[in-house]
Amino acid sequence: MSITDRYGLPITTSSPVAAERFQDGMDALLSFGVDAEQCFAKALQIDERLAVA
């Protein structure tokens, strides 16, 4: 099963939780949120092979 973001673009992870944290990070980044880095760090903690974070 391929995991995608809300726009249908592939996310290189097998973890739905890591994908959610990555999407949270992208949302924060695009809205100039201060917690984008924390969201990306959480995604990498869950799946250190997540290539996009």
CHARMM-style PDB file with segment names, atoms N, HN, CA, C and O in Angstrom:
ATOM      1  N   MET     1       0.838  -1.187   0.000  1.00  0.00      PROA
ATOM      2  CA  MET     1       0.000   0.000   0.000  1.00  0.00      PROA
ATOM      3  C   MET     1       0.880   1.246   0.000  1.00  0.00      PROA
ATOM      4  O   MET     1       1.771   1.384   0.838  1.00  0.00      PROA
ATOM      5  N   SER     2       0.634   2.122  -0.912  1.00  0.00      PROA
ATOM      6  HN  SER     2      -0.089   2.010  -1.593  1.00  0.00      PROA
ATOM      7  CA  SER     2       1.388   3.364  -1.015  1.00  0.00      PROA
ATOM      8  C   SER     2       0.708   4.440  -0.173  1.00  0.00      PROA
ATOM      9  O   SER     2      -0.512   4.602  -0.219  1.00  0.00      PROA
ATOM     10  N   ILE     3       1.506   5.164   0.586  1.00  0.00      PROA
ATOM     11  HN  ILE     3       2.496   5.032   0.623  1.00  0.00      PROA
ATOM     12  CA  ILE     3       0.973   6.243   1.414  1.00  0.00      PROA
ATOM     13  C   ILE     3       1.174   7.557   0.673  1.00  0.00      PROA
ATOM     14  O   ILE     3       2.250   7.828   0.139  1.00  0.00      PROA
ATOM     15  N   THR     4       0.127   8.363   0.650  1.00  0.00      PROA
ATOM     16  HN  THR     4      -0.746   8.143   1.084  1.00  0.00      PROA
ATOM     17  CA  THR     4       0.192   9.651  -0.027  1.00  0.00      PROA
ATOM     18  C   THR     4      -0.216  10.773   0.925  1.00  0.00      PROA
ATOM     19  O   THR     4      -0.846  10.543   1.958  1.00  0.00      PROA
ATOM     20  N   ASP     5       0.160  11.990   0.547  1.00  0.00      PROA
ATOM     21  HN  ASP     5       0.671  12.177  -0.292  1.00  0.00      PROA
ATOM     22  CA  ASP     5      -0.276  13.147   1.328  1.00  0.00      PROA
ATOM     23  C   ASP     5      -1.689  13.536   0.890  1.00  0.00      PROA
ATOM     24  O   ASP     5      -2.293  12.855   0.061  1.00  0.00      PROA
ATOM     25  N   ARG     6      -2.201  14.602   1.433  1.00  0.00      PROA
ATOM     26  HN  ARG     6      -1.711  15.155   2.106  1.00  0.00      PROA
ATOM     27  CA  ARG     6      -3.581  14.992   1.123  1.00  0.00      PROA
ATOM     28  C   ARG     6      -3.757  15.434  -0.324  1.00  0.00      PROA
ATOM     29  O   ARG     6      -4.885  15.584  -0.793  1.00  0.00      PROA
ATOM     30  N   TYR     7      -2.656  15.643  -1.031  1.00  0.00      PROA
ATOM     31  HN  TYR     7      -1.740  15.521  -0.650  1.00  0.00      PROA
ATOM     32  CA  TYR     7      -2.722  16.050  -2.434  1.00  0.00      PROA
ATOM     33  C   TYR     7      -2.472  14.882  -3.387  1.00  0.00      PROA
ATOM     34  O   TYR     7      -2.414  15.062  -4.604  1.00  0.00      PROA
ATOM     35  N   GLY     8      -2.324  13.685  -2.820  1.00  0.00      PROA
ATOM     36  HN  GLY     8      -2.371  13.539  -1.832  1.00  0.00      PROA
ATOM     37  CA  GLY     8      -2.106  12.498  -3.628  1.00  0.00      PROA
ATOM     38  C   GLY     8      -0.661  12.234  -3.989  1.00  0.00      PROA
ATOM     39  O   GLY     8      -0.372  11.328  -4.771  1.00  0.00      PROA
ATOM     40  N   LEU     9       0.253  13.015  -3.431  1.00  0.00      PROA
ATOM     41  HN  LEU     9       0.019  13.751  -2.796  1.00  0.00      PROA
ATOM     42  CA  LEU     9       1.676  12.815  -3.711  1.00  0.00      PROA
ATOM     43  C   LEU     9       2.238  11.743  -2.787  1.00  0.00      PROA
ATOM     44  O   LEU     9       1.878  11.701  -1.611  1.00  0.00      PROA
ATOM     45  N   PRO    10       3.110  10.877  -3.293  1.00  0.00      PROA
ATOM     46  CA  PRO    10       3.636   9.780  -2.472  1.00  0.00      PROA
ATOM     47  C   PRO    10       4.536  10.282  -1.344  1.00  0.00      PROA
ATOM     48  O   PRO    10       5.302  11.231  -1.510  1.00  0.00      PROA
ATOM     49  N   ILE    11       4.423   9.620  -0.198  1.00  0.00      PROA
ATOM     50  HN  ILE    11       3.801   8.849  -0.063  1.00  0.00      PROA
ATOM     51  CA  ILE    11       5.303   9.862   0.942  1.00  0.00      PROA
ATOM     52  C   ILE    11       6.069   8.569   1.176  1.00  0.00      PROA
ATOM     53  O   ILE    11       5.470   7.502   1.308  1.00  0.00      PROA
ATOM     54  N   THR    12       7.381   8.663   1.226  1.00  0.00      PROA
ATOM     55  HN  THR    12       7.868   9.530   1.119  1.00  0.00      PROA
ATOM     56  CA  THR    12       8.226   7.469   1.288  1.00  0.00      PROA
ATOM     57  C   THR    12       8.324   6.928   2.706  1.00  0.00      PROA
ATOM     58  O   THR    12       9.366   7.032   3.353  1.00  0.00      PROA
ATOM     59  N   THR    13       7.232   6.352   3.179  1.00  0.00      PROA
ATOM     60  HN  THR    13       6.385   6.268   2.654  1.00  0.00      PROA
ATOM     61  CA  THR    13       7.203   5.715   4.483  1.00  0.00      PROA
ATOM     62  C   THR    13       6.169   4.600   4.453  1.00  0.00      PROA
ATOM     63  O   THR    13       5.233   4.626   3.654  1.00  0.00      PROA
ATOM     64  N   SER    14       6.344   3.639   5.314  1.00  0.00      PROA
ATOM     65  HN  SER    14       7.105   3.618   5.963  1.00  0.00      PROA
ATOM     66  CA  SER    14       5.334   2.596   5.470  1.00  0.00      PROA
ATOM     67  C   SER    14       4.516   2.843   6.728  1.00  0.00      PROA
ATOM     68  O   SER    14       3.642   2.045   7.069  1.00  0.00      PROA
ATOM     69  N   SER    15       4.793   3.940   7.418  1.00  0.00      PROA
ATOM     70  HN  SER    15       5.502   4.588   7.142  1.00  0.00      PROA
ATOM     71  CA  SER    15       4.121   4.264   8.675  1.00  0.00      PROA
ATOM     72  C   SER    15       3.071   5.358   8.473  1.00  0.00      PROA
ATOM     73  O   SER    15       3.418   6.492   8.141  1.00  0.00      PROA
ATOM     74  N   PRO    16       1.800   5.029   8.670  1.00  0.00      PROA
ATOM     75  CA  PRO    16       0.767   6.057   8.578  1.00  0.00      PROA
ATOM     76  C   PRO    16       0.955   7.174   9.610  1.00  0.00      PROA
ATOM     77  O   PRO    16       0.624   8.329   9.340  1.00  0.00      PROA
ATOM     78  N   VAL    17       1.478   6.837  10.777  1.00  0.00      PROA
ATOM     79  HN  VAL    17       1.747   5.899  10.997  1.00  0.00      PROA
ATOM     80  CA  VAL    17       1.704   7.844  11.818  1.00  0.00      PROA
ATOM     81  C   VAL    17       2.804   8.813  11.388  1.00  0.00      PROA
ATOM     82  O   VAL    17       2.665  10.022  11.574  1.00  0.00      PROA
ATOM     83  N   ALA    18       3.888   8.300  10.819  1.00  0.00      PROA
ATOM     84  HN  ALA    18       4.000   7.318  10.668  1.00  0.00      PROA
ATOM     85  CA  ALA    18       4.957   9.170  10.321  1.00  0.00      PROA
ATOM     86  C   ALA    18       4.423  10.080   9.215  1.00  0.00      PROA
ATOM     87  O   ALA    18       4.777  11.257   9.151  1.00  0.00      PROA
ATOM     88  N   ALA    19       3.580   9.539   8.352  1.00  0.00      PROA
ATOM     89  HN  ALA    19       3.293   8.582   8.403  1.00  0.00      PROA
ATOM     90  CA  ALA    19       2.988  10.343   7.279  1.00  0.00      PROA
ATOM     91  C   ALA    19       2.115  11.458   7.850  1.00  0.00      PROA
ATOM     92  O   ALA    19       2.121  12.577   7.338  1.00  0.00      PROA
ATOM     93  N   GLU    20       1.367  11.156   8.908  1.00  0.00      PROA
ATOM     94  HN  GLU    20       1.361  10.247   9.325  1.00  0.00      PROA
ATOM     95  CA  GLU    20       0.542  12.182   9.552  1.00  0.00      PROA
ATOM     96  C   GLU    20       1.409  13.281  10.155  1.00  0.00      PROA
ATOM     97  O   GLU    20       1.098  14.464  10.011  1.00  0.00      PROA
ATOM     98  N   ARG    21       2.492  12.903  10.829  1.00  0.00      PROA
ATOM     99  HN  ARG    21       2.744  11.942  10.946  1.00  0.00      PROA
ATOM    100  CA  ARG    21       3.378  13.913  11.419  1.00  0.00      PROA
ATOM    101  C   ARG    21       4.027  14.751  10.331  1.00  0.00      PROA
ATOM    102  O   ARG    21       4.189  15.960  10.495  1.00  0.00      PROA
ATOM    103  N   PHE    22       4.404  14.121   9.216  1.00  0.00      PROA
ATOM    104  HN  PHE    22       4.273  13.139   9.082  1.00  0.00      PROA
ATOM    105  CA  PHE    22       4.969  14.860   8.092  1.00  0.00      PROA
ATOM    106  C   PHE    22       3.950  15.860   7.552  1.00  0.00      PROA
ATOM    107  O   PHE    22       4.290  17.014   7.291  1.00  0.00      PROA
ATOM    108  N   GLN    23       2.696  15.419   7.385  1.00  0.00      PROA
ATOM    109  HN  GLN    23       2.420  14.482   7.597  1.00  0.00      PROA
ATOM    110  CA  GLN    23       1.656  16.322   6.885  1.00  0.00      PROA
ATOM    111  C   GLN    23       1.428  17.471   7.861  1.00  0.00      PROA
ATOM    112  O   GLN    23       1.217  18.609   7.442  1.00  0.00      PROA
ATOM    113  N   ASP    24       1.468  17.179   9.169  1.00  0.00      PROA
ATOM    114  HN  ASP    24       1.638  16.254   9.510  1.00  0.00      PROA
ATOM    115  CA  ASP    24       1.363  18.244  10.175  1.00  0.00      PROA
ATOM    116  C   ASP    24       2.490  19.259   9.991  1.00  0.00      PROA
ATOM    117  O   ASP    24       2.270  20.468  10.068  1.00  0.00      PROA
ATOM    118  N   GLY    25       3.693  18.754   9.747  1.00  0.00      PROA
ATOM    119  HN  GLY    25       3.871  17.772   9.684  1.00  0.00      PROA
ATOM    120  CA  GLY    25       4.843  19.631   9.536  1.00  0.00      PROA
ATOM    121  C   GLY    25       4.688  20.490   8.300  1.00  0.00      PROA
ATOM    122  O   GLY    25       5.006  21.680   8.322  1.00  0.00      PROA
ATOM    123  N   MET    26       4.200  19.894   7.217  1.00  0.00      PROA
ATOM    124  HN  MET    26       3.942  18.928   7.199  1.00  0.00      PROA
ATOM    125  CA  MET    26       3.984  20.670   5.990  1.00  0.00      PROA
ATOM    126  C   MET    26       2.916  21.739   6.200  1.00  0.00      PROA
ATOM    127  O   MET    26       3.054  22.867   5.728  1.00  0.00      PROA
ATOM    128  N   ASP    27       1.852  21.375   6.910  1.00  0.00      PROA
ATOM    129  HN  ASP    27       1.740  20.459   7.293  1.00  0.00      PROA
ATOM    130  CA  ASP    27       0.804  22.360   7.197  1.00  0.00      PROA
ATOM    131  C   ASP    27       1.369  23.523   8.002  1.00  0.00      PROA
ATOM    132  O   ASP    27       1.088  24.685   7.708  1.00  0.00      PROA
ATOM    133  N   ALA    28       2.171  23.205   9.021  1.00  0.00      PROA
ATOM    134  HN  ALA    28       2.400  22.261   9.260  1.00  0.00      PROA
ATOM    135  CA  ALA    28       2.775  24.251   9.855  1.00  0.00      PROA
ATOM    136  C   ALA    28       3.744  25.102   9.040  1.00  0.00      PROA
ATOM    137  O   ALA    28       3.764  26.326   9.169  1.00  0.00      PROA
ATOM    138  N   LEU    29       4.544  24.453   8.204  1.00  0.00      PROA
ATOM    139  HN  LEU    29       4.529  23.459   8.098  1.00  0.00      PROA
ATOM    140  CA  LEU    29       5.509  25.178   7.379  1.00  0.00      PROA
ATOM    141  C   LEU    29       4.807  26.145   6.422  1.00  0.00      PROA
ATOM    142  O   LEU    29       5.206  27.303   6.295  1.00  0.00      PROA
ATOM    143  N   LEU    30       3.776  25.666   5.762  1.00  0.00      PROA
ATOM    144  HN  LEU    30       3.452  24.725   5.866  1.00  0.00      PROA
ATOM    145  CA  LEU    30       3.076  26.489   4.774  1.00  0.00      PROA
ATOM    146  C   LEU    30       2.259  27.616   5.405  1.00  0.00      PROA
ATOM    147  O   LEU    30       1.919  28.593   4.738  1.00  0.00      PROA
ATOM    148  N   SER    31       1.947  27.473   6.693  1.00  0.00      PROA
ATOM    149  HN  SER    31       2.224  26.679   7.234  1.00  0.00      PROA
ATOM    150  CA  SER    31       1.202  28.535   7.382  1.00  0.00      PROA
ATOM    151  C   SER    31       2.115  29.338   8.303  1.00  0.00      PROA
ATOM    152  O   SER    31       1.652  30.058   9.188  1.00  0.00      PROA
ATOM    153  N   PHE    32       3.433  29.199   8.076  1.00  0.00      PROA
ATOM    154  HN  PHE    32       3.809  28.614   7.357  1.00  0.00      PROA
ATOM    155  CA  PHE    32       4.441  29.888   8.880  1.00  0.00      PROA
ATOM    156  C   PHE    32       4.328  29.535  10.360  1.00  0.00      PROA
ATOM    157  O   PHE    32       4.620  30.359  11.227  1.00  0.00      PROA
ATOM    158  N   GLY    33       3.897  28.297  10.644  1.00  0.00      PROA
ATOM    159  HN  GLY    33       3.659  27.627   9.940  1.00  0.00      PROA
ATOM    160  CA  GLY    33       3.778  27.829  12.024  1.00  0.00      PROA
ATOM    161  C   GLY    33       5.141  27.586  12.644  1.00  0.00      PROA
ATOM    162  O   GLY    33       6.103  27.245  11.956  1.00  0.00      PROA
ATOM    163  N   VAL    34       5.204  27.765  13.944  1.00  0.00      PROA
ATOM    164  HN  VAL    34       4.422  28.042  14.503  1.00  0.00      PROA
ATOM    165  CA  VAL    34       6.483  27.631  14.641  1.00  0.00      PROA
ATOM    166  C   VAL    34       6.841  26.185  14.948  1.00  0.00      PROA
ATOM    167  O   VAL    34       7.983  25.906  15.312  1.00  0.00      PROA
ATOM    168  N   ASP    35       5.907  25.265  14.815  1.00  0.00      PROA
ATOM    169  HN  ASP    35       4.978  25.491  14.519  1.00  0.00      PROA
ATOM    170  CA  ASP    35       6.180  23.890  15.214  1.00  0.00      PROA
ATOM    171  C   ASP    35       6.471  22.948  14.051  1.00  0.00      PROA
ATOM    172  O   ASP    35       6.437  21.731  14.235  1.00  0.00      PROA
ATOM    173  N   ALA    36       6.753  23.468  12.873  1.00  0.00      PROA
ATOM    174  HN  ALA    36       6.780  24.456  12.724  1.00  0.00      PROA
ATOM    175  CA  ALA    36       7.039  22.618  11.715  1.00  0.00      PROA
ATOM    176  C   ALA    36       8.237  21.716  11.979  1.00  0.00      PROA
ATOM    177  O   ALA    36       8.192  20.522  11.684  1.00  0.00      PROA
ATOM    178  N   GLU    37       9.307  22.279  12.533  1.00  0.00      PROA
ATOM    179  HN  GLU    37       9.344  23.249  12.773  1.00  0.00      PROA
ATOM    180  CA  GLU    37      10.510  21.485  12.791  1.00  0.00      PROA
ATOM    181  C   GLU    37      10.223  20.346  13.766  1.00  0.00      PROA
ATOM    182  O   GLU    37      10.736  19.241  13.593  1.00  0.00      PROA
ATOM    183  N   GLN    38       9.416  20.604  14.779  1.00  0.00      PROA
ATOM    184  HN  GLN    38       9.000  21.502  14.919  1.00  0.00      PROA
ATOM    185  CA  GLN    38       9.068  19.562  15.748  1.00  0.00      PROA
ATOM    186  C   GLN    38       8.266  18.450  15.083  1.00  0.00      PROA
ATOM    187  O   GLN    38       8.483  17.275  15.376  1.00  0.00      PROA
ATOM    188  N   CYS    39       7.358  18.798  14.208  1.00  0.00      PROA
ATOM    189  HN  CYS    39       7.181  19.753  13.970  1.00  0.00      PROA
ATOM    190  CA  CYS    39       6.561  17.794  13.506  1.00  0.00      PROA
ATOM    191  C   CYS    39       7.440  16.916  12.625  1.00  0.00      PROA
ATOM    192  O   CYS    39       7.277  15.696  12.601  1.00  0.00      PROA
ATOM    193  N   PHE    40       8.372  17.535  11.898  1.00  0.00      PROA
ATOM    194  HN  PHE    40       8.504  18.526  11.918  1.00  0.00      PROA
ATOM    195  CA  PHE    40       9.276  16.757  11.057  1.00  0.00      PROA
ATOM    196  C   PHE    40      10.164  15.855  11.914  1.00  0.00      PROA
ATOM    197  O   PHE    40      10.423  14.711  11.539  1.00  0.00      PROA
ATOM    198  N   ALA    41      10.629  16.351  13.050  1.00  0.00      PROA
ATOM    199  HN  ALA    41      10.419  17.280  13.355  1.00  0.00      PROA
ATOM    200  CA  ALA    41      11.462  15.545  13.949  1.00  0.00      PROA
ATOM    201  C   ALA    41      10.683  14.340  14.463  1.00  0.00      PROA
ATOM    202  O   ALA    41      11.236  13.244  14.551  1.00  0.00      PROA
ATOM    203  N   LYS    42       9.411  14.522  14.804  1.00  0.00      PROA
ATOM    204  HN  LYS    42       8.961  15.412  14.732  1.00  0.00      PROA
ATOM    205  CA  LYS    42       8.580  13.402  15.267  1.00  0.00      PROA
ATOM    206  C   LYS    42       8.399  12.376  14.159  1.00  0.00      PROA
ATOM    207  O   LYS    42       8.451  11.171  14.408  1.00  0.00      PROA
ATOM    208  N   ALA    43       8.187  12.853  12.935  1.00  0.00      PROA
ATOM    209  HN  ALA    43       8.145  13.831  12.733  1.00  0.00      PROA
ATOM    210  CA  ALA    43       8.038  11.937  11.803  1.00  0.00      PROA
ATOM    211  C   ALA    43       9.300  11.102  11.626  1.00  0.00      PROA
ATOM    212  O   ALA    43       9.220   9.902  11.362  1.00  0.00      PROA
ATOM    213  N   LEU    44      10.465  11.730  11.769  1.00  0.00      PROA
ATOM    214  HN  LEU    44      10.530  12.704  11.983  1.00  0.00      PROA
ATOM    215  CA  LEU    44      11.733  11.004  11.625  1.00  0.00      PROA
ATOM    216  C   LEU    44      11.987  10.059  12.785  1.00  0.00      PROA
ATOM    217  O   LEU    44      12.635   9.029  12.600  1.00  0.00      PROA
ATOM    218  N   GLN    45      11.498  10.374  13.969  1.00  0.00      PROA
ATOM    219  HN  GLN    45      10.972  11.211  14.120  1.00  0.00      PROA
ATOM    220  CA  GLN    45      11.625   9.454  15.101  1.00  0.00      PROA
ATOM    221  C   GLN    45      10.834   8.184  14.836  1.00  0.00      PROA
ATOM    222  O   GLN    45      11.265   7.090  15.198  1.00  0.00      PROA
ATOM    223  N   ILE    46       9.686   8.330  14.210  1.00  0.00      PROA
ATOM    224  HN  ILE    46       9.335   9.220  13.916  1.00  0.00      PROA
ATOM    225  CA  ILE    46       8.832   7.184  13.917  1.00  0.00      PROA
ATOM    226  C   ILE    46       9.405   6.353  12.773  1.00  0.00      PROA
ATOM    227  O   ILE    46       9.392   5.124  12.829  1.00  0.00      PROA
ATOM    228  N   ASP    47       9.901   7.016  11.746  1.00  0.00      PROA
ATOM    229  HN  ASP    47       9.911   8.015  11.701  1.00  0.00      PROA
ATOM    230  CA  ASP    47      10.473   6.320  10.583  1.00  0.00      PROA
ATOM    231  C   ASP    47      11.699   7.093  10.109  1.00  0.00      PROA
ATOM    232  O   ASP    47      11.578   8.071   9.372  1.00  0.00      PROA
ATOM    233  N   GLU    48      12.872   6.651  10.533  1.00  0.00      PROA
ATOM    234  HN  GLU    48      12.971   5.856  11.132  1.00  0.00      PROA
ATOM    235  CA  GLU    48      14.106   7.371  10.192  1.00  0.00      PROA
ATOM    236  C   GLU    48      14.463   7.280   8.715  1.00  0.00      PROA
ATOM    237  O   GLU    48      15.375   7.968   8.259  1.00  0.00      PROA
ATOM    238  N   ARG    49      13.765   6.448   7.967  1.00  0.00      PROA
ATOM    239  HN  ARG    49      13.023   5.889   8.338  1.00  0.00      PROA
ATOM    240  CA  ARG    49      14.000   6.341   6.525  1.00  0.00      PROA
ATOM    241  C   ARG    49      13.051   7.228   5.721  1.00  0.00      PROA
ATOM    242  O   ARG    49      13.047   7.172   4.491  1.00  0.00      PROA
ATOM    243  N   LEU    50      12.256   8.036   6.397  1.00  0.00      PROA
ATOM    244  HN  LEU    50      12.259   8.081   7.396  1.00  0.00      PROA
ATOM    245  CA  LEU    50      11.331   8.948   5.733  1.00  0.00      PROA
ATOM    246  C   LEU    50      12.143   9.984   4.965  1.00  0.00      PROA
ATOM    247  O   LEU    50      12.732  10.887   5.560  1.00  0.00      PROA
ATOM    248  N   ALA    51      12.172   9.852   3.663  1.00  0.00      PROA
ATOM    249  HN  ALA    51      11.694   9.119   3.179  1.00  0.00      PROA
ATOM    250  CA  ALA    51      13.088  10.645   2.838  1.00  0.00      PROA
ATOM    251  C   ALA    51      12.694  12.107   2.710  1.00  0.00      PROA
ATOM    252  O   ALA    51      13.560  12.954   2.494  1.00  0.00      PROA
ATOM    253  N   VAL    52      11.441  12.420   2.835  1.00  0.00      PROA
ATOM    254  HN  VAL    52      10.738  11.732   3.010  1.00  0.00      PROA
ATOM    255  CA  VAL    52      11.007  13.791   2.584  1.00  0.00      PROA
ATOM    256  C   VAL    52      11.132  14.712   3.778  1.00  0.00      PROA
ATOM    257  O   VAL    52      11.120  15.931   3.604  1.00  0.00      PROA
ATOM    258  N   ALA    53      11.251  14.183   4.979  1.00  0.00      PROA
ATOM    259  HN  ALA    53      11.260  13.194   5.120  1.00  0.00      PROA
ATOM    260  CA  ALA    53      11.377  15.029   6.171  1.00  0.00      PROA
ATOM    261  C   ALA    53      12.833  15.354   6.382  1.00  0.00      PROA
ATOM    262  OT1 ALA    53      13.178  16.058   7.331  1.00  0.00      PROA
TER     263      ALA     53
END
